[in-house]
Amino acid sequence: MTLKRRKRKLWVSILILSAIMMSLAGIALYDSCPVGYWRSSSGYLTYKKTYSKAMGLLPTPSHTLDIRTSYGVVRVYKWQTEKTESAAPIILIPGRSAGAPMWSDNLPAFLAKHPVYAIDALGDAGMSIQTVQIGDGADQARWLHEVMSSLHVTQAHIVGHSFGGWAAANYATRYPEKIASLVLLEPICVFQGLKTTTILKTIPSAIPFLPKRWRERMIEDISGAAEIDYDDPVARMIAEGTEYYAEKLPGLPERITAEQLCTWQMPVYVAMGAKSVMHDAEKAVAFAREHIKCLQAKEWEGGTHSLPMDFPNEINAEILTFISAVAPSTPSSSSAAQSHALADKAYDPSYPHPRESGHAPYTGCRGRSCAAGPG
């Protein structure tokens, strides 16, 4: 791994951790708005510019979709070629505040073998727009299920990282028939809770009313990094998403129970970083092996919470080998024609949501009426 790559994955790991802690800080900082929103129009525009730069690190999507669900509009990017259109798709669910751009090191390998959908999670920074409160794990799974249905995907290989790993596990628990295989990369609240020491050390860095430089210095002190490189588009995107977007999700996710893990029948791949500050990787892998029937699990020596970025070539190869061994022999979408029939026009979140026709662009809560905000 090059020095530049090591630094980049460290910065991104630190910022994802800070974003998770921002969610926990939100438990203590009262805000009556039930949906996520951008704190200002200028903050949204700054974030959108950086997001575009980060997306530039990915191959150009074949389709950009905005899918309406009961909880808001979900941004989905699709990559597909004639060679891959008959294979079961891979669906990527990102970590907190990371969005689709976080997969830049993994996507090229995946799309060479499968159609790939990358999602900006609803209720989080990104191009998705939340309009209805997400109250619990059932709501989290329901909007993802509606996306799957709109994509005409009958089964998919679901890959999730960090909070996205929990979201993937939560979805698999509630809609197991949709899962061809499940890949969990450093998932939180699935095999272990978060380390108490990590929570206590990082919550101050995520309190938005503290001066920005104070929060940055706390993050650097926690990580041991001399300075975070905010010129890296992905690192800056995560930092700006954490600063400018007030996410409204149910705080710390409800833990996937041992009883739920025992019901999983689908093939599962679990990868944990031995140096992750989020949990004890050895104990997490042991817990997974004890409760999951069809499991391939690995503790990655030297791996951190940013596992997809730590060893991308090796992890990509393992995931594809795992998927190949369990892949359905038939296509997992109703038809290519139905997929291409989906709206390809990107919905511009800087304008009022169609449901809210006549309203000004939303950038926060006004009294008791709340809105998703631009983007």
TORKEFI-459454 format. One record per atom (N, C-alpha, C): x, y, z. Coordinates in steps of 0.001 Angstrom, whole numbers, padded with zeros to 6 digits, always signed. Atoms other than C-alpha are relative to their C-alpha. Last residue first. Layout:
N
XYZ...
***
This chain:
375
-000962+001079+000125-030319+017097-001281+000056-000902+001169-000506+000266+001331-032004+020445-000816+001075-001057-000003-001096-000855+000421-033791+020212+002491+000517-000371-001358-001189+000780+000298-035801+017328+003823+001174+000859-000390-000137+000410+001387-038381+019475+005463+001329-000654-000233-001344+000406+000359-039747+020291+008843+000051-000452-001431+000050+000637+001308-042758+022210+010093+001409-000263-000466+000403+001392-000113-042831+022752+013874-000076-000677-001358+001031+000264-000986-040826+025967+013829-000305-001479+000071+000585-001309-000302-038878+026186+010614-001156-000239+000958+001296+000013-000655-036610+023214+010286-000433+001418+000310+000024+000203-001437-033815+023254+007753-001398+000043+000551-001351+000093-000544-032684+024120+004273-000029-000147+001511-000108+000211-001438-035828+023622+002234+001451-000113+000433-000959+001073-000297-036199+025141-001235+000252-000090+001503-001375-000395+000314-039280+027390-001183+000926-001179+000255-000852-000379-001125-042679+025721-001166+001361+000464-000503+000353-001331-000458-045077+025777-004102+000831+000468+001177+000081-001013+001048-044977+022074-004756-000467+001330+000569+000088-001264-000724-044141+020099-001605-000092+001171-000976+001068+000123-000986-044790+016651-003025-000260+001318+000708+001308-000031+000649-042759+017647-006077-001161-000113+000978+000453+001359+000263-039783+018397-003771-001382+000069-000658+000986+000598-000901-038739+021999-004091-000361-001420-000418+001327-000534+000266-035527+022704-006045-001017-000705+000884-000058-001412-000373-031934+022195-004882-001321+000703-000288+000488-000255-001347-032639+018461-004845+000102+001451+000426-000868-001035-000567-032355+018204-008637-000508+000380+001385+000835-000979-000683-033950+014895-009615+000899+001008+000694-000380-000278-001386-031645+013086-012028-000886+001090+000571-000195-001431-000217-033448+011949-015146+000298+000250+001470-001446-000224-000001-032940+008254-015825+000324+001467+000245-000335-001388+000309-036481+007197-014953+001493+000223+000137+000015-000882-001160-036691+003430-014954+000412+001412-000404+001183-000853+000068-037419+001816-018321-000093+000946+001183-000313-001184+000787-033846+000515-018479-001181+000956-000079-001029-000774-000671-034588-001846-015598+000303+001282-000756+000620-000676-001128-037853-003004-017131+001010+000890+000705+000851-001069+000526-036082-003730-020422-000658+000771+001130-000855-001160+000266-033328-005679-018665-000843+001166-000472-000480-000052+001375-035967-007991-017275+000864+001219-000170+001111+000454+000824-037481-009102-013985+000362-000002-001466+000895-001117+000252-034157-008813-012202-001041-000461-000994+000762-000366-001185-032171-011581-010546-000779+001288-000176-000012-001428-000266-030870-013352-013647-000911+000348+001170+000945-000747+000829-030581-017146-013307+000063+001473+000343-000270+000309+001406-027697-019315-012076-000915+000752-000940+001107+000670+000673-027781-017735-008618+000323-000210-001474+000840-000797+000898-024318-016823-007286-001131-000821-000593+001395+000102-000453-022996-018824-004309-000980+000650-000960+000290+001341-000515-019445-019650-005394-001465-000184+000364-000011+000950+001114-019155-016559-007567-000395-001399+000453+001247-000158+000747-020187-014366-004645-000090-001019-001128+001114+000435-000846-017368-015708-002461-001318+000058-000768-000121+001458-000079-014795-015341-005239-001149-000582+000817+000427+000541+001296-016044-011810-005907+000103-001522-000033+001447-000177+000136-015824-010893-002217-000494-000626-001297+000680+000937-000898-012354-012384-001833-001513+000088-000152-000170+001363+000515-011023-010600-004925-000738-001013+000871+000812+000137+001213-012452-007245-003847+000056-001430-000524+001394+000138-000432-010963-007727-000382-000926-000149-001199+000179+001297-000650-007486-008402-001775-001457-000225+000399-000199+001073+000982-007545-005516-004237-000280-001372+000603+001073+000117+000995-009116-003088-001768+000171-001155-000969-000556+001022+000898-006821-003753+001201-000976-000227-001153-001283+000481-000514-007352-000803+003531+000699-000923-000992-001067-000831+000541-010064+000992+001540+001382-000470+000452+000046+000038+001470-012814-001602+002006+001118+000794-000664-000494+001232+000601-011596-002029+005625-000093-000032-001529+000119-000283+001437-012086+001561+006721+000487-001191-000820+001435-000079+000297-012718+000393+010313-000240+000324-001472+000666-000976-000853-009077-000663+010393-001497-000017-000304+001169-000703+000522-007269-003705+008980-000615+000933+001023-000367-001344+000434-003762-004591+010127-001168+000805-000521-001121-000528-000772-004599-008299+010258+000410+001360-000563-001083-000504+000842-007950-008853+008575+001075+000648+000861-000544-001154-000707-010223-011026+010719+001234+000449-000767-001443-000227-000063-012065-013323+008332+000298+001250+000820-000385-001161-000805-015487-014903+008108+001511+000108+000091-001440-000127+000227-017183-017240+005622+000425+001272+000707-000850-001169-000253-020587-018220+006935+001427-000210-000480-000801+000065+001228-023540-020479+006155+000922+001216-000038-000123+001359+000551-025149-021212+009537+000989-000076-001158+000411-000029+001409-024576-017942+011396+000304-001346-000648+001432-000179+000221-024613-018029+015227-000461-000047-001454+000837+000754-000929-021275-019265+016589-001470+000006-000420-000167+001436+000275-019233-018155+013611-000911-000855+000877+000612+000298+001294-020614-014619+013927+000066-001498-000293+001451-000074-000199-019767-014501+017625-000732-000342-001292+000393+001192-000756-016209-015686+016939-001511-000041+000203-000072+001139+000923-015799-013032+014234-000441-001281+000704+001085-000153+000966-016999-010321+016625-000038-001177-000969+001249+000409-000649-014749-011576+019432-001180+000094-000971-000089+001437-000289-011666-011407+017202-001298-000512+000620+000206+000776+001221-012642-008009+015782-000010-001500+000277-001026+001036-000086-013070-006320+019161-000234-000966-001155+000366+001220-000717-015138-003250+018303+001203-000936+000059+001433+000094-000245-015149+000263+016833-000370-001196+000873+000274-000596-001304-011451+001106+017073-001459-000178+000399+001171-000873-000051-010669-001326+014260-000210+000533+001412-000348-001254-000673-007132-002697+014387-001173+000979+000061-000613+000306-001297-008033-006338+013635+000325+001266+000788-001362-000501-000088-010382-005186+010871+000578-000216+001389-000218-000929-001100-013470-007362+010396+001468+000405+000036-001395-000436-000086-014704-009134+007262+000113+001062+001092-000265-001024-001014-017937-011158+007210+001490+000303+000026-001439-000259-000109-019243-013140+004224+000188+001153+000981-000439-001259-000605-022754-014601+004521+001528+000052+000023-001455-000012-000194-024535-017270+002465+000454+001385+000471-000788-000423+001157-028323-017042+003036+001499-000122+000271-000287+001165+000832-030163-019104+005669+000904+000356-001179-000523-000276+001342-030242-016488+008413+000328-001310-000715+001024+000269+001021-032462-017577+011320+000528+000194-001416+000203+001444+000144-029543-017935+013763-001041-000337-001067-001121+000545+000774-028595-014297+013211-000196-001492-000265+000187-000388+001401-032057-013260+014388+001113-000556-000879+001115+000792+000523-031725-015243+017623-000257+000326-001468-000520+001340+000291-028297-013730+018251-001088-000881-000602-000092+000950-001103-029884-010296+018022+000584-001336-000453+000497+001243+000565-029119-007538+015506+000200-001086+001060-000918+001127+000214-028539-004510+017737-000722-001181-000661+000370+001108-000872-030878-001555+017334+000833-001226-000368+000915+001011+000542-028983+001184+015547-000328-001080+001027-000719+001264+000103-027469+004002+017649-000956-001080-000494-001163+000103-000869-029385+007176+016888+000748-001299-000217+000287+000354-001395-032818+006600+015284+001227-000164+000897+000249+001428-000045-031997+008564+012117-000111-000394+001474+001007+000365-000992-032190+012292+011620-000359-001470-000168+000671+001275+000281-029126+013618+009854-000947-000340+001147+000521+000482-001279-028380+017317+010240-000756-001292-000264+001256+000744+000055-026257+017988+007156-000382-000486+001393+001106-000766+000572-023672+020790+007015-001340-000732-000002+000142-001383-000472-020864+019583+009273-001309+000641-000440+000170+000003-001447-021116+015807+008866-000269+001402+000527+001294+000607-000277-021652+016117+005125-000304+000002+001484+001031-001004+000284-018761+018562+004926-001395-000557+000227-000093-001078-000986-016393+016138+006668-001096+001034-000210+000504+000526-001264-017569+013181+004569-000001+001091+001068+001435+000239+000137-017145+015166+001339-000601-000501+001313+000683-001289-000124-013731+016455+002446-001512-000174-000084-000148-000460-001378-012479+012916+003054-000739+001321+000210+000864+000837-000830-013900+011734-000275+000068+000441+001457+001433-000241+000219-012459+014683-002229-000908-000827+000904+000499+001244+000575-008950+014518-000653-001515+000123-000147-000034-000149+001453-008061+018178-000092-000424-001288-000702+001332-000331+000487-009254+017786+003506+000001+000337-001486-000107-000634+001310-006018+015999+004333-001393+000250-000560+000839+000662+000996-006360+015280+008059+000068+000778-001305+000964-000902+000631-003444+016508+010152-000775-000776-001063-000499-001362-000154-000914+014933+012488-001001+000994-000559-000430-000584+001267-002939+011749+012775+000453+001428+000235-001451-000001+000047-003022+010109+016201+000536+000570-001293-000531+000908+001018-006648+009245+015629+001507-000151+000061+000519+001355-000191-008115+010700+018796+000711-000979-000914-000574+000524-001233-005886+013789+018610-000438-001445+000241-001410+000304+000238-006755+014402+014951+000650-000603+001243-000048+001163+000889-010482+014144+015659+001447-000419-000231+000383+001171-000796-010139+016501+018633+000082-001273-000834-001142+000338-000845-008210+018992+016458-000307-001215+000876-001022+000629+000838-010954+018922+013819+001191-000444+000841+000468+001352+000319-013603+019585+016477+001028-000743-000849-000059+000806-001217-011664+022540+017856-000386-001445-000301-001402+000388-000194-011104+023867+014329+000172-000817+001277-000424+001023+000954-014853+023796+013633+001427-000470+000272-000718-000550+001155-015800+025703+016777+000575-001106-000874-001386-000309-000330-018185+023683+018977+000694+000581-001228-000127-001400-000390-021846+024018+017976+001397+000352+000511-000107-000997+001062-021749+020827+015880+000198+001428+000465+001007-000976-000420-020878+018327+018627+000089+001221-000902+001144+000012+000906-019062+015525+016803-001078+000994+000401-000431-000417+001335-015582+015906+018277-001158+000132-000961-000287-001440+000046-017070+015842+021787+000402+000496-001385+001209-000830+000028-018650+012416+021009+000323+001498+000010+000279-000645+001282-015296+010868+020110-001244+000874-000021-001088-000822+000522-013653+009889+023371-000417+000833-001209-000300-001090-000926-016793+008676+025151+001062+000945-000551+001124-000934-000052-017984+006627+022182+000350+001206+000861+000031-000721+001273-014586+005033+021622-001106+001043+000009-001104-000965-000005-014267+004124+025302+000023+000820-001285+000367-001151-000822-017723+002520+025266+001091+001062-000019-000817-000117-001207-016743+000251+022373-000381+001264+000765-001173-000853+000126-019642-000062+019946+000760+000037+001322+000298-001410-000103-021956-003055+020310+001275+000810-000183-000389-000638-001256-020950-006433+018967-000569+001410+000023-000613+001057-000807-021929-008889+016229+000472+000508+001357+000472+001282+000519-024371-006650+014340+000530-001136+000876+001230+000440-000669-024136-003253+016026-000609-001261-000611+000185-000386-001395-021533-001921+013575-001321-000573+000497+001336-000484-000366-020569-003766+010401-000050+000406+001465-000067-000810-001219-016835-003904+009565-001386+000520+000397-001354-000499-000189-017537-005210+006046+000021+000935+001206-000047-000989-001073-020683-007332+005839+001449+000365+000288-001405-000309-000275-021335-009231+002598+000044+001156+000996-000145-001171-000854-024744-010927+002262+001473+000184+000340-001073+000149-000987-025680-013372-000477+000152+001326+000724-000762+001096+000613-028618-013936-002825+001211-000321+000864-001451+000059-000151-030751-011835-000467+000579-001228-000696-000615-000901+000980-034290-010805-001418+001521-000150-000063+000238+000529+001351-035964-013775+000318+000647+000842-001084-001044+000964+000384-034341-012721+003592-000164-000544-001413+000365+000397+001368-036526-009599+003857+001014-001020-000533+001422-000258+000235-036591-008705+007576-000474-000452-001379+000803+000594-001067-033270-010166+008738-001489+000100-000309-000032+001453+000186-031557-009416+005425-000849-000714+001043+000840+000326+001154-032638-005779+005684-000076-001509-000202+001378-000285-000394-031204-005438+009203-000969-000360-001127+000393+001087-000896-027984-007096+008074-001449+000154+000448+000098+001216+000812-027687-004696+005125-000462-001180+000848+001193-000143+000835-028466-001684+007335-000215-001237-000868+001181+000228-000839-025898-002902+009892-001270+000074-000841-000017+001414-000341-023290-003195+007173-001166-000356+000902+000600+000698+001136-024300+000240+005897+000009-001505+000188+001445-000119-000194-023538+001556+009382-000743-000672-001148+000236-000796-001193-020019+000154+008835-001499+000072+000300-001158-000352-000831-019860-001190+005270-000442+000851+001180+000124-001172-000852-022590-003018+003361+001224+000205+000867-001291-000298-000624-022607-005396+000399-000149+001280+000819+000001-001262-000740-025906-006977-000689+001333+000162+000721-001112+000130-000944-025732-009656-003396+000139+001357+000691-001259-000712+000242-029128-009361-005016+001036-000409+001032-001034+000348-000968-032470-011117-005446+001283+000737-000357+000598+001067-000801-035749-010189-007153+000955-000499+001075-001007+000973-000418-034519-006828-008434-000673-001043+000887+000409+001316+000512-037227-004939-010300+001051-001065+000300-001058+000431+000916-035386-001663-009531-000324-001341-000657+000012-000935+001130-038592-000289-008027+001056-000360-001036+001187+000280+000811-038866-003394-005841-000049+000901-001219-000206+001285+000680-035301-003043-004591-001174-000315-000919-000994-000241+001051-035926+000628-003785+000230-001274-000806+000712-000711+001060-039101-000290-001901+000938+000352-001152+000817+000984+000702-037141-002862+000087-000766+000655-001152-000917+000752+000849-034564-000209+000985-000759-001056-000811-000337-000867+001138-037362+002052+002231+000973-000708-000948+001121-000182+000928-038796-000803+004294+000375+000885-001177+000078+001100+000962-035542-001924+005890-001057+000268-001062-001258+000044+000751-034875+001410+007573-000047-001080-001074+000041-001088+000992-038540+001689+008575+001252-000016-000868+001006+000389+000995-038410-001730+010259-000110+001056-001091-000588+000902+000974-035158-000775+011974-000973-000442-001071-000594+001210-000557-036773+002184+013688+000575-000869-001114+000078+000146-001442-038281+005636+013352+000721-001191+000588-000414+001397-000097-037425+006888+009897+000144-000301+001484-000863+000485-001075-039370+010156+009681+000277-001497-000124+000795+000604-001072-040820+011128+006314+000957-000597+001029+001203-000812-000196-039395+013452+003644-000870-000498+001145+000949+000564-000953-035782+012249+003316-001185+000941+000173+000791-001022-000687-033966+013340+000157-001024-000669+000907+001344+000469-000331-031131+011275-001344-000712+001049+000847+000979-000549+000920-028196+013161-002872-001405-000559+000202-000055+000597+001327-025795+012618-000005-001059+000650-000867-000555-000906+001000-025780+013253+003729+000170-000737-001319-001415-000287-000218-027984+010789+005606+000468+000981-001068-000152-000549-001341-031713+010202+006044+001422+000376+000343+001040-000969-000337-031881+007899+003021+000168+000454+001450+000972+000405-001014-028620+006176+002191-000977+001128+000321-000178-001011-001040-026936+007153-001076-001091-000244+001036+001088-000778-000585-027067+003864-002959+000549+001089+000914-000530-000656-001196-024638+002143-005307-001031+001007+000484+000772-001160-000434-026122-000360-007789+000652+000550+001264-000219-000547-001339-023789-002752-009589-000911+001201+000206+000611-001324-000096-024394-005075-012536+000172+000488+001441+001417-000082-000355-021921-007906-012111-000550+001392-000299+000634+001317-000109-018483-009166-013167-001521+000063+000176-000516+000859+001068-016475-006145-014364-000711-001345-000031+000803-000209+001206-018723-003951-012214+000528-000787-001199+001351+000555-000068-017283-005439-009028-000725+000101-001334-000072+001467-000037-013603-004860-009813-001392-000615-000024-000469+000535+001287-014177-001252-010895+000064-001522-000036+000979+000074+001085-016371-000543-007820+000542-000588-001302+000600+001328+000127-013967-001383-005029-000836-000172-001260-001047+001024+000063-011514+001512-004711-000549-001391-000308-000863-000225+001168-014125+004165-005614+001089-001062-000144-000332+001281+000617-016678+002710-003176+000976+000123-001167-000956+000744-000836-016811+005742-000833+000501-001279-000671-001415-000197+000348-018337+007819-003643+000989-000810+000832-000510+000848+001086-021783+006178-003125+001485+000213-000289+000660-000019+001304-022405+007909+000185+000654-000913-001022-000970+000326+001044-019879+008330+003023-000613-000003-001396-000496-001212+000669-021962+010204+005615+000937-000278-001164+000626-001277-000345-022460+006970+007606+000749+001169-000636-000073-000402-001390-021118+003895+005820-000595+001387+000192-001193-000647-000562-022298+002937+002370-000051+000190+001504+000589-000885-001007-024773+000344+001023+001146+000623+000797-000958-000544-000961-023614-001296-002223-000691+000986+000935+000522-001264-000513-026000-003516-004213+000896+000456+001143-000578-000341-001295-024426-006235-006356-000568+001355+000405-000670-001265-000309-026608-007472-009183+000618+000023+001389+000679-000592-001152-027292-011088-010197+000737+001268+000414-000472+000427-001325-025746-011673-013600-000835+000647+001100+000715+001205-000415-027651-011363-016902+000417-000494+001387+001415-000247-000258-026670-007713-017498-000767-001242+000462+000402+000289-001382-022951-008337-016981-001506+000002+000231-000667+001179-000551-021551-008645-020515-000563-000396+001361+000617+001172+000621-024056-006217-022013+000571-001286+000583-000414+000172+001387-022797-003662-019511-000745-001198-000576+000327+001272+000640-024158-002339-016227+000493+000000-001436-001019+000325+000996-023345+000372-013702-000352-001373-000574-000054+001345+000566-026228+001909-011754+001122-000103-001022-000826+000030+001212-026288+004876-009410+000114-001446-000466-000630+001278+000321-029145+005218-006911+000794+000155-001293-000927-000059+001131-030417+008388-005231+000706-001357-000145-001292+000655-000207-033373+007699-002915+000828+000066-001276-000578+000327+001304-036371+010049-002800+001423-000514+000204-000722-001030+000734-038336+010089+000446+000542-000526-001313-000775-000813-000935-039770+007885+003180+000795+001106-000685+000904-000566-001002-042591+006110+001331+000713+000959+000944+000436+000982-000990-040211+005612-001588-000952+000688+000970+000913-000456-001047-039456+007529-004763-000403-001165+000897+001117+000913-000206-036422+006433-006749-000839+000466+001185+000558-000535-001233-033950+008920-008180-001324-000707+000238+001421+000166-000291-031838+007118-010762-000362+000684+001308+000154-000695-001274-028497+007838-012423-001492+000073+000284+001275-000626-000332-027811+005269-015153+000127+000721+001339+000831+000158+001192-024720+003941-016951-001372+000621+000214+001135+000926-000079-022595+005366-014158-000721-000107-001341+001260-000680+000295-019260+007001-015094-001159-000989+000060+000385+000093+001411-016417+005139-013388-001350+000679-000212+000651+001243+000389-015746+006489-009896-000160-000061-001512-000970+001074-000219-013226+009160-008835-000553-001353-000429-000908+000050+001141-015471+011819-010408+001085-001054+000135+000614+000905+000980-018065+010980-007756+000882-000139-001233-000193+001357-000501-015698+012588-005236-000602-001025-000961-001418+000339+000171-015552+015773-007306+000269-001434+000453-000218+000208+001437-019355+015825-007555+001454-000367-000283+000582+001304+000334-019624+015349-003784+000239-000313-001475-000988+000999-000413-017282+018310-003298-000476-001408-000331-001180-000171+000847-019558+020584-005337+001055-001056+000333+000334+000549+001322-022681+019235-003619+001194+000089-000947-000050+001463-000031-021144+019840-000180-000224-000582-001390-001403+000362-000220-020464+023512-000889+000163-001515-000033-000684-000239+001274-023961+023895-002368+001491-000332+000103+000384+001027+000976-025510+022254+000700+000768+000169-001305-000635+001250-000399-023555+024461+003087-000314-001120-000970-001417-000118+000357-024598+027572+001163+000758-001272+000376-000141+000177+001449-028240+026502+001304+001467+000054-000409+000029-001243+000774-028020+026090+005069+000125-000327-001475+000081-001117-000928-028443+023450+007794-000026+001348-000706-001223-000791+000135-029247+020760+005269-000143+001257+000842+000076-001231+000790-032027+018490+006496+001377+000657-000068-001288-000629+000241-032702+015055+007962-000135+001224-000886-000698+000477+001194-036242+014314+009085+001328+000736-000158-000045+001464+000081-038080+014467+012430+000750-000545-001202+000240+000413+001379-037240+018135+013209+000123-001518-000127+001358+000509+000196-037611+018746+016946-000273-000485-001412+000396-000668+001236-033876+019014+017591-001344-000597-000380+001396+000062+000425-032559+018098+021026-000223+000833-001253+000275-001355+000457-028813+017568+021359-001393+000038-000611-000023-000933-001119-028337+014449+023512-000372+001418-000415+000904+000503-001022-029366+011846+020937-000124+001018+001125+001353-000463+000296-027747+013962+018225-001021-000495+000994+000122-001323-000611-024387+013288+019846-001398+000546-000204+000177+000199-001430-024877+009633+018944-000151+001330+000724+001316+000595-000196-025433+010493+015298-000279-000192+001482+000948-001098+000144-022419+012798+015369-001420-000510+000212+000117-000633-001303-020455+009832+016713-000937+001205-000043+000776+000895-000859-021171+007928+013519-000211+000643+001362+001391-000064+000459-019985+010905+011468-000894-000896+000841+000570-001250-000485-016791+011141+013538-001464+000127-000390+000185+000152-001437-016067+007472+012865-000636+001249+000589+001174+000860-000134-016605+008054+009150-000313-000208+001478+001169-000823+000270-014182+010979+009413-001287-000807+000050+000220-000942-001095-011475+008947+011117-001299+000769-000210+000409+000777-001168-011770+006098+008623-000343+000918+001165+001392+000374+000230-011639+008561+005710-000531-000791+001186+000854-001184-000091-008470+010146+007056-001467-000374-000136+000031-000432-001390-006841+006781+007699-000924+001193+000156+000924+000891-000697-007852+005465+004239-000064+000360+001485+001383-000235+000422-006269+008511+002629-000976-000873+000781+000496-001234-000594-003055+008346+004643-001473+000206-000325+000106+000204-001442-002487+004707+003790-000561+001238+000679+001191+000801-000264-003310+005377+000109-000191-000210+001497+001180-000812+000284-000790+008240-000074-001275-000763+000312+000179-000926-001112+001878+006159+001661-001251+000833-000200-000791-001213+000071+001380+003430-000933-000278+000879+001205+000839-001193+000000+000000+000000+000000+000877+001246+000000
***
